[in-house]
Amino acid sequence: LDDIVIGGSTFNPPSLFCQQSNGKFIEKSFMQKKDSAYKKYSRDEGILLFDADGDNDLDLYVASGGFKYDYNNINYQDILYINNGRGNYTKADGALPLNHTSKLCVKAFDYNKDGKPDLFVSGRVYPWQYPKPVSSVIYRNDSHDGKVKFTDVTAEVAPELNNIGMVCDALFSDFDNDQQVDLILAGEWMPVTFFKNINGKFKNVTAGTGIAAELGWWTSIVAGDFRHTGKTDYIVGNAGLNTLYQASEKYPVYITAKDFDNTGGYVAVPSIYLPALDGQMKEFPSQGRDAVLEKIPFMKKRFNNYHSFATATMDEVFTSDMQKDAIRLKATNLQSCYLRNEGGGKFTIIPLPGAAQVSTLNGMITDDYDEDGNLDVLINGNDYGPEVSVGRCDALNGLLLKGDGNGNFVPLSIQESGIYIPANGKALIKLLGPSGNYLVAASQYRGGLKLFEMRKKINPVRVNNTDAFAEIKYNNGRSEKVEFYHGDSFLSQSARFLYPGKNVVAISITDSGGNRRTVK
């Protein structure tokens, strides 16, 4: 039976909910008795269930994050928990490299094809110095003879991950169909970033994808062969269009940051283009006088009334001396988009329908929910975190986008889909119930976990831990490539199974070693 693990908070361990034969979930103590005095001073961010030690049960990696502590604080050290085979977990002290970066997501794949799952862990933020870029890492699994050990090999296999940016999500996916699983990143103030796997080493090839100029606040990425081409396309979540911030290549959204008052922390001021008094579009701070001067009090002498600040452009608010050595980043696209794979590592970026632009998109799942032979996209979202002057992003109630098999999507109403997730939605996963029924679980920050059940009965096909992808053939002659992941979309990890619809006539599965088997 599929169980659910939910990350913990400061002083609270992860929660383990075990599914029962009657379909109910019962919370079980996560820690062994000797570890019951749980001491963890940062919050859990990304979590990943995977077989770290090769004993055929699921261990748990917990990425530590937040911005409560200074940069390089020991409280940001990640934790690996080892499963004893009965669902009891103990900390594997010394199994992970020391890394005190504030992190977010963790994903697994056997990049070096030695039969052991390796890890990508994203650096999310430089505490108190936002938006300073941070580094992400790749850990090689060097476990053997029951001893669990991971080694940081980033400098050797992916040096361009150094200071790559503020990464929110990642996906191990073969985007160029060369049978080498690549790495794709989504993050703030950066493009969707593509790392090509060249014989076990990752090279940043974003400049050649055709979408390198699409800088966004990318939050999430999910994959699917939406057009039955055998090439994997992608859906990438973003902030949407329902805010003050409207970005384009001509009129980007900027952020300028620096330790202006020499206190050790950065002051970050976003800016947008607005019509000036002369009618020309000019760059202005998006925050009002009170918000900016609260952060930089010495500027009150220059702007002693609201009118003087309201009419001042960014170059007038921040003198050339103040702008010297400041970090300055931009976003040119805040729409959630469909990345159409044109082959050869090239992509076309297409905005999703308006219903998907009303708020931030987070957890997502792709599956053929209406059994018409075409992939659909199920979405969880919203973000209650933005500053008060902007207002929280809360217009999304969950969303199901129906795919037509040609890369087009139609939003379904709540009545049509049955999906209603109105709060601060984050993760979204699929799992199976005791009778093989299709379940979807949606998390809401500071809210309850919502569980949905598909009304129709399905005949799922379970996928092994080492399986890499499947080829599905339909009765109309079309086919579809389906990749399998250890961690997929924002802070999410779904159970590994296929949902073959009524039009499926054949399924073949290939594992990470290249071995192929037919399951239908």
C-alpha positions as CSV (number, residue, x, y, z in Angstrom):
1,L,0.0,0.0,0.0
2,D,1.2,3.5,-0.8
3,D,1.9,5.6,2.3
4,I,2.4,9.4,2.6
5,V,5.4,11.2,4.2
6,I,5.0,15.0,5.0
7,G,8.1,17.1,5.9
8,G,8.4,18.5,9.4
9,S,9.1,21.9,10.9
10,T,11.5,23.2,13.5
11,F,11.7,20.7,16.4
12,N,9.1,18.4,14.6
13,P,10.2,15.3,12.6
14,P,8.5,14.3,9.3
15,S,5.1,12.7,9.6
16,L,4.4,9.2,8.3
17,F,0.9,8.3,7.4
18,C,0.4,4.6,6.7
19,Q,-2.4,3.5,4.5
20,Q,-4.6,0.7,5.8
21,S,-6.5,-1.9,3.9
22,N,-9.8,0.0,4.4
23,G,-8.3,3.1,2.7
24,K,-7.8,5.1,5.9
25,F,-4.4,6.6,6.8
26,I,-3.0,6.2,10.3
27,E,-0.1,8.4,11.6
28,K,2.8,6.3,12.8
29,S,5.8,7.4,14.9
30,F,8.5,8.3,12.5
31,M,11.6,8.0,14.8
32,Q,13.1,5.1,16.6
33,K,12.8,5.5,20.4
34,K,16.5,6.3,20.8
35,D,16.0,9.3,18.4
36,S,12.8,10.5,20.0
37,A,14.4,13.7,21.4
38,Y,14.2,15.3,17.9
39,K,16.5,18.2,17.6
40,K,16.3,20.1,14.3
41,Y,16.4,23.8,14.2
42,S,15.5,24.4,10.5
43,R,12.4,23.4,8.6
44,D,12.2,20.5,6.2
45,E,11.9,21.6,2.6
46,G,12.3,18.9,-0.1
47,I,12.0,15.3,0.9
48,L,12.7,12.2,-1.1
49,L,12.0,8.6,-0.6
50,F,14.5,6.3,-2.3
51,D,16.6,3.2,-1.7
52,A,19.9,4.8,-0.5
53,D,21.5,1.6,0.7
54,G,20.3,-1.0,-1.8
55,D,18.3,-3.1,0.7
56,N,15.0,-2.7,-1.3
57,D,13.2,-0.4,1.1
58,L,12.6,3.3,1.0
59,D,15.0,5.6,2.9
60,L,14.3,9.3,3.4
61,Y,16.4,12.3,2.5
62,V,15.3,15.6,4.1
63,A,16.6,18.9,2.6
64,S,16.9,21.7,5.2
65,G,16.0,25.3,4.2
66,G,14.5,28.6,5.1
67,F,16.2,31.9,6.0
68,K,16.0,31.9,9.8
69,Y,19.8,31.6,10.2
70,D,22.8,33.2,8.6
71,Y,24.4,31.8,5.6
72,N,26.5,28.6,6.1
73,N,24.8,27.9,9.5
74,I,25.0,24.3,10.7
75,N,21.2,24.1,11.0
76,Y,21.0,23.9,7.3
77,Q,22.7,20.5,7.2
78,D,20.5,17.9,5.5
79,I,19.5,14.6,7.1
80,L,19.4,11.1,5.7
81,Y,17.1,8.6,7.5
82,I,17.6,4.9,7.0
83,N,14.6,2.5,6.9
84,N,15.0,-0.7,8.9
85,G,12.6,-2.4,6.5
86,R,9.6,-2.0,8.9
87,G,9.0,1.7,8.4
88,N,11.2,2.7,11.4
89,Y,13.8,5.4,10.6
90,T,17.1,6.3,12.2
91,K,19.5,9.1,11.2
92,A,22.5,8.1,9.2
93,D,25.1,10.3,10.8
94,G,28.1,11.1,8.5
95,A,26.4,9.7,5.4
96,L,26.0,13.1,3.7
97,P,28.7,15.7,2.8
98,L,28.7,18.9,4.9
99,N,26.6,21.5,3.1
100,H,25.1,24.4,5.0
101,T,23.4,26.1,2.1
102,S,19.7,26.8,2.6
103,K,18.1,24.3,0.2
104,L,14.7,23.4,-1.4
105,C,14.3,20.4,-3.7
106,V,16.0,17.0,-3.9
107,K,15.7,14.5,-6.8
108,A,17.4,11.2,-7.5
109,F,18.7,9.4,-10.6
110,D,21.5,7.0,-11.3
111,Y,23.5,9.4,-13.5
112,N,26.7,7.3,-13.6
113,K,24.8,4.0,-14.2
114,D,26.4,2.1,-11.4
115,G,23.1,0.8,-10.1
116,K,22.8,3.2,-7.2
117,P,20.6,6.3,-7.1
118,D,22.6,9.6,-7.0
119,L,21.1,12.9,-5.9
120,F,20.6,16.5,-7.0
121,V,20.0,19.0,-4.2
122,S,19.1,22.6,-5.0
123,G,20.4,25.7,-3.3
124,R,17.4,28.0,-2.8
125,V,18.5,31.2,-1.1
126,Y,21.4,33.0,0.5
127,P,19.8,34.0,3.9
128,W,19.7,37.8,4.4
129,Q,21.3,38.4,1.1
130,Y,18.5,37.7,-1.3
131,P,18.7,37.5,-4.4
132,K,22.3,36.5,-4.3
133,P,22.8,33.3,-6.5
134,V,23.6,30.1,-4.6
135,S,25.0,26.8,-5.6
136,S,23.3,23.5,-6.2
137,V,25.0,20.1,-5.9
138,I,25.2,16.6,-7.1
139,Y,25.9,13.8,-4.6
140,R,27.3,10.5,-5.9
141,N,26.1,7.4,-4.1
142,D,29.2,5.6,-2.9
143,S,27.4,3.3,-0.5
144,H,28.7,-0.3,-0.2
145,D,28.5,-3.3,2.1
146,G,25.7,-1.7,4.1
147,K,27.6,1.5,4.8
148,V,25.7,4.5,3.4
149,K,27.9,7.2,2.0
150,F,27.3,10.1,-0.5
151,T,30.1,12.2,-2.0
152,D,29.8,15.8,-3.4
153,V,31.1,15.4,-7.0
154,T,29.7,18.8,-8.3
155,A,33.1,20.2,-9.1
156,E,33.9,17.1,-11.1
157,V,30.6,16.4,-13.0
158,A,28.7,19.7,-13.0
159,P,30.9,22.7,-12.1
160,E,28.4,25.1,-13.7
161,L,26.0,24.5,-10.8
162,N,28.3,26.8,-8.8
163,N,26.2,29.9,-8.1
164,I,23.7,28.8,-10.7
165,G,20.9,30.7,-9.0
166,M,17.9,30.3,-6.7
167,V,16.6,26.9,-7.8
168,C,13.0,26.0,-6.9
169,D,12.5,22.7,-8.8
170,A,14.5,20.2,-10.9
171,L,13.8,17.2,-13.1
172,F,16.1,14.4,-14.4
173,S,14.8,14.0,-17.9
174,D,16.2,13.1,-21.3
175,F,15.2,16.3,-23.1
176,D,17.2,15.6,-26.3
177,N,16.4,11.9,-26.7
178,D,20.0,10.7,-26.7
179,Q,19.4,8.0,-24.1
180,Q,21.3,10.0,-21.5
181,V,19.2,11.5,-18.7
182,D,19.8,15.2,-18.4
183,L,19.0,17.7,-15.7
184,I,16.5,20.6,-16.0
185,L,16.2,23.4,-13.4
186,A,13.5,26.0,-12.6
187,G,14.2,28.9,-10.4
188,E,13.8,32.6,-9.6
189,W,15.3,35.4,-11.8
190,M,16.7,32.8,-14.2
191,P,15.7,30.9,-17.4
192,V,14.5,27.3,-17.3
193,T,18.0,25.9,-17.3
194,F,19.1,22.8,-19.2
195,F,22.1,20.6,-18.3
196,K,23.0,18.0,-21.0
197,N,24.4,14.7,-19.7
198,I,27.6,14.0,-21.7
199,N,28.9,10.6,-20.5
200,G,28.1,11.3,-16.9
201,K,29.1,15.0,-16.9
202,F,26.6,17.8,-17.0
203,K,27.1,20.8,-19.3
204,N,24.8,23.9,-19.3
205,V,23.4,24.2,-22.8
206,T,20.6,26.6,-22.1
207,A,22.0,29.2,-24.5
208,G,21.2,26.9,-27.4
209,T,17.6,25.9,-26.4
210,G,16.0,29.0,-28.0
211,I,14.4,30.0,-24.7
212,A,17.4,31.3,-22.8
213,A,16.0,34.9,-22.7
214,E,12.8,33.8,-20.9
215,L,13.8,34.8,-17.4
216,G,11.1,34.1,-14.9
217,W,10.2,33.2,-11.3
218,W,9.9,29.6,-12.3
219,T,8.5,27.5,-9.5
220,S,7.9,24.0,-10.9
221,I,8.5,21.7,-13.8
222,V,6.6,18.6,-14.9
223,A,7.0,16.5,-18.1
224,G,5.0,14.7,-20.7
225,D,4.9,13.5,-24.3
226,F,1.8,15.8,-24.9
227,R,1.9,15.4,-28.8
228,H,2.8,11.7,-29.1
229,T,6.1,12.6,-30.8
230,G,8.4,10.5,-28.6
231,K,10.0,13.7,-27.4
232,T,9.3,14.9,-23.9
233,D,7.7,18.3,-23.5
234,Y,7.4,20.3,-20.3
235,I,5.0,22.4,-18.3
236,V,6.7,25.1,-16.1
237,G,5.0,26.9,-13.3
238,N,5.5,30.7,-12.8
239,A,4.0,33.6,-10.9
240,G,1.3,34.2,-13.4
241,L,-0.3,37.5,-14.6
242,N,-2.6,38.3,-11.6
243,T,-0.2,40.7,-9.8
244,L,1.3,44.1,-10.0
245,Y,4.3,42.6,-11.8
246,Q,3.9,42.3,-15.6
247,A,7.1,41.4,-17.3
248,S,8.2,41.4,-20.9
249,E,11.5,41.5,-22.8
250,K,10.9,45.2,-23.5
251,Y,9.7,46.1,-20.0
252,P,11.3,43.6,-17.6
253,V,10.7,43.4,-13.9
254,Y,14.0,44.1,-12.1
255,I,15.3,43.6,-8.6
256,T,18.2,45.7,-7.2
257,A,19.9,44.5,-4.0
258,K,22.9,45.5,-1.9
259,D,24.0,46.1,1.7
260,F,23.1,49.8,1.4
261,D,23.5,50.6,5.1
262,N,26.4,48.3,5.9
263,T,24.4,46.1,8.3
264,G,25.5,42.8,6.7
265,G,22.2,42.1,5.1
266,Y,20.9,43.0,1.6
267,V,18.0,45.3,0.9
268,A,16.2,44.1,-2.2
269,V,14.1,46.6,-4.1
270,P,11.9,45.3,-7.0
271,S,11.1,47.7,-9.8
272,I,8.7,47.8,-12.8
273,Y,8.0,50.0,-15.8
274,L,5.2,52.6,-15.5
275,P,4.2,55.7,-17.4
276,A,6.0,58.7,-16.1
277,L,4.6,62.3,-15.9
278,D,5.9,62.9,-19.5
279,G,4.1,59.8,-20.7
280,Q,7.2,57.8,-21.3
281,M,7.6,54.3,-19.8
282,K,10.3,54.5,-17.1
283,E,11.5,52.2,-14.4
284,F,10.1,52.9,-10.9
285,P,10.4,51.1,-7.5
286,S,7.3,48.9,-7.2
287,Q,7.2,49.5,-3.4
288,G,6.0,52.7,-1.9
289,R,8.1,55.3,0.0
290,D,7.3,53.8,3.5
291,A,8.4,50.3,2.5
292,V,11.7,51.4,0.9
293,L,12.7,54.0,3.5
294,E,12.0,51.6,6.3
295,K,14.7,49.4,4.8
296,I,17.1,52.3,4.0
297,P,16.4,55.0,6.6
298,F,19.2,57.4,5.5
299,M,17.3,58.1,2.3
300,K,14.5,60.0,4.2
301,K,16.5,63.2,3.9
302,R,16.3,63.0,0.1
303,F,12.7,62.0,0.0
304,N,10.9,64.0,2.8
305,N,7.5,63.7,1.2
306,Y,5.5,61.2,-0.8
307,H,5.3,63.2,-4.0
308,S,9.1,63.4,-4.3
309,F,9.4,59.6,-4.0
310,A,6.4,58.8,-6.2
311,T,7.8,60.7,-9.2
312,A,11.4,59.4,-8.8
313,T,12.7,56.8,-11.2
314,M,15.0,54.0,-10.1
315,D,18.0,56.0,-11.2
316,E,16.8,59.0,-9.2
317,V,16.0,56.9,-6.1
318,F,19.4,55.1,-6.2
319,T,22.3,57.2,-7.1
320,S,25.1,55.8,-9.3
321,D,27.2,55.4,-6.2
322,M,24.5,53.4,-4.5
323,Q,24.1,51.2,-7.6
324,K,27.8,50.4,-7.7
325,D,28.4,46.7,-7.0
326,A,24.7,46.1,-6.5
327,I,23.1,42.8,-7.7
328,R,20.7,43.5,-10.4
329,L,18.5,40.7,-11.9
330,K,15.5,40.8,-14.2
331,A,12.5,38.7,-15.2
332,T,11.1,38.9,-18.7
333,N,8.3,36.3,-18.5
334,L,6.1,35.6,-15.5
335,Q,3.6,33.4,-17.4
336,S,3.3,29.7,-16.7
337,C,4.2,28.0,-19.9
338,Y,4.2,24.9,-22.1
339,L,7.7,24.1,-23.5
340,R,7.2,22.3,-26.8
341,N,10.2,20.1,-27.6
342,E,11.2,20.7,-31.2
343,G,14.0,18.2,-31.1
344,G,17.8,18.7,-31.1
345,G,17.6,20.4,-27.7
346,K,15.4,23.3,-29.1
347,F,12.2,24.5,-27.5
348,T,9.3,26.8,-28.3
349,I,7.7,28.5,-25.3
350,I,3.9,28.9,-25.3
351,P,1.8,30.5,-22.5
352,L,-0.7,28.3,-20.8
353,P,-4.4,29.3,-20.9
354,G,-5.5,32.3,-18.8
355,A,-7.0,30.1,-16.1
356,A,-3.5,28.9,-15.3
357,Q,-2.2,32.5,-15.1
358,V,-4.3,33.7,-12.1
359,S,-1.8,32.6,-9.5
360,T,1.5,30.8,-8.8
361,L,1.7,27.2,-10.0
362,N,3.3,24.7,-7.7
363,G,2.7,20.9,-7.6
364,M,1.6,19.3,-10.9
365,I,0.8,15.9,-12.3
366,T,0.5,14.7,-15.9
367,D,-1.8,11.8,-16.7
368,D,-4.6,10.9,-19.1
369,Y,-7.5,11.5,-16.7
370,D,-10.4,11.2,-19.3
371,E,-8.9,8.3,-21.1
372,D,-9.0,10.0,-24.5
373,G,-5.4,9.0,-25.2
374,N,-4.0,12.5,-24.5
375,L,-2.1,13.7,-21.4
376,D,-3.8,16.2,-19.1
377,V,-2.2,18.4,-16.4
378,L,-3.5,18.6,-12.8
379,I,-2.3,21.6,-10.8
380,N,-2.0,22.9,-7.2
381,G,-0.9,26.4,-6.5
382,N,-1.1,29.9,-4.8
383,D,1.4,31.7,-2.7
384,Y,0.5,33.6,0.5
385,G,4.0,34.9,0.9
386,P,4.2,38.1,-1.1
387,E,4.5,41.5,0.6
388,V,1.4,43.2,1.9
389,S,1.5,45.9,-0.7
390,V,1.2,43.3,-3.5
391,G,-1.3,41.0,-1.7
392,R,-1.2,37.3,-1.5
393,C,-1.6,35.2,-4.6
394,D,-4.8,33.2,-3.8
395,A,-7.0,33.1,-6.9
396,L,-6.3,29.5,-7.9
397,N,-8.6,26.7,-6.7
398,G,-6.6,23.9,-8.2
399,L,-6.9,23.3,-11.9
400,L,-7.2,20.5,-14.4
401,L,-6.0,21.3,-18.0
402,K,-7.4,18.9,-20.6
403,G,-4.8,18.1,-23.3
404,D,-5.9,17.6,-26.9
405,G,-2.8,15.6,-28.0
406,N,-1.4,18.5,-30.1
407,G,0.0,20.6,-27.3
408,N,-3.2,22.6,-26.6
409,F,-4.9,22.7,-23.2
410,V,-8.4,23.6,-22.1
411,P,-9.2,24.4,-18.5
412,L,-12.0,22.4,-16.8
413,S,-14.3,23.9,-14.2
414,I,-14.4,22.7,-10.6
415,Q,-17.7,21.0,-11.5
416,E,-16.2,19.2,-14.4
417,S,-13.0,18.1,-12.7
418,G,-14.0,17.7,-9.0
419,I,-10.7,19.3,-8.0
420,Y,-11.0,22.1,-5.4
421,I,-7.8,23.3,-3.6
422,P,-8.6,26.8,-2.5
423,A,-5.8,27.6,0.0
424,N,-2.0,28.0,-0.1
425,G,-1.5,24.9,-2.2
426,K,2.0,23.4,-2.5
427,A,2.8,19.7,-3.2
428,L,0.6,17.4,-5.4
429,I,1.1,13.7,-5.7
430,K,-0.6,10.6,-7.1
431,L,-0.8,7.3,-5.3
432,L,-2.8,4.1,-5.3
433,G,-5.5,3.0,-2.8
434,P,-6.0,-0.5,-1.5
435,S,-8.1,-1.6,-4.4
436,G,-5.8,0.0,-7.0
437,N,-7.9,3.1,-7.0
438,Y,-6.3,6.3,-8.2
439,L,-5.7,8.9,-5.5
440,V,-4.4,12.5,-5.5
441,A,-3.1,14.2,-2.4
442,A,-2.7,17.9,-2.2
443,S,-0.8,19.8,0.5
444,Q,-1.7,23.3,1.7
445,Y,0.8,25.3,3.7
446,R,-0.7,25.8,7.2
447,G,-3.8,23.9,6.1
448,G,-5.1,20.4,5.8
449,L,-4.0,17.7,3.4
450,K,-6.7,17.1,0.8
451,L,-7.3,13.7,-0.7
452,F,-9.2,13.1,-4.0
453,E,-10.3,9.8,-5.5
454,M,-10.9,9.1,-9.2
455,R,-14.4,7.8,-9.6
456,K,-13.5,5.3,-12.3
457,K,-11.7,2.1,-11.6
458,I,-8.3,1.6,-13.2
459,N,-5.8,-1.2,-13.8
460,P,-2.5,0.3,-12.7
461,V,0.9,-1.0,-13.8
462,R,3.4,-0.7,-11.0
463,V,6.9,0.5,-12.0
464,N,10.2,-0.7,-10.5
465,N,12.7,1.6,-8.8
466,T,15.2,1.1,-11.6
467,D,12.7,1.7,-14.5
468,A,13.5,4.7,-16.6
469,F,10.8,5.1,-19.2
470,A,7.9,3.4,-21.0
471,E,6.5,3.4,-24.5
472,I,2.7,3.2,-24.7
473,K,0.9,2.4,-27.9
474,Y,-2.7,3.3,-28.6
475,N,-5.4,1.7,-30.8
476,N,-5.3,4.7,-33.1
477,G,-1.7,4.1,-34.0
478,R,-0.2,6.8,-31.9
479,S,2.4,6.2,-29.2
480,E,3.7,8.0,-26.1
481,K,6.9,8.1,-24.2
482,V,6.5,8.2,-20.4
483,E,9.6,8.9,-18.2
484,F,9.7,7.8,-14.5
485,Y,11.1,10.0,-11.8
486,H,12.2,9.9,-8.2
487,G,10.8,13.3,-7.3
488,D,8.6,15.3,-9.7
489,S,7.3,18.9,-9.6
490,F,7.4,21.4,-6.7
491,L,8.2,19.6,-3.4
492,S,6.4,16.5,-4.7
493,Q,7.1,12.8,-5.2
494,S,4.4,10.6,-6.6
495,A,4.0,6.8,-6.4
496,R,5.6,5.1,-9.5
497,F,2.8,3.6,-11.6
498,L,1.2,3.8,-15.0
499,Y,-2.4,4.5,-15.6
500,P,-3.2,2.8,-18.9
501,G,-6.5,4.0,-20.3
502,K,-9.0,2.0,-22.3
503,N,-7.3,2.9,-25.7
504,V,-3.9,1.5,-24.7
505,V,-3.0,-1.7,-26.6
506,A,0.7,-2.2,-25.7
507,I,3.2,-1.1,-23.0
508,S,6.9,-1.7,-22.9
509,I,9.2,-0.5,-20.1
510,T,13.0,0.1,-20.3
511,D,15.1,0.3,-17.1
512,S,18.1,2.5,-16.4
513,G,20.4,-0.3,-17.6
514,G,18.7,-0.4,-21.0
515,N,16.8,-3.7,-20.4
516,R,13.4,-3.7,-22.0
517,R,10.3,-5.8,-21.0
518,T,6.7,-5.9,-22.2
519,V,4.0,-5.6,-19.6
520,K,1.0,-5.5,-22.0
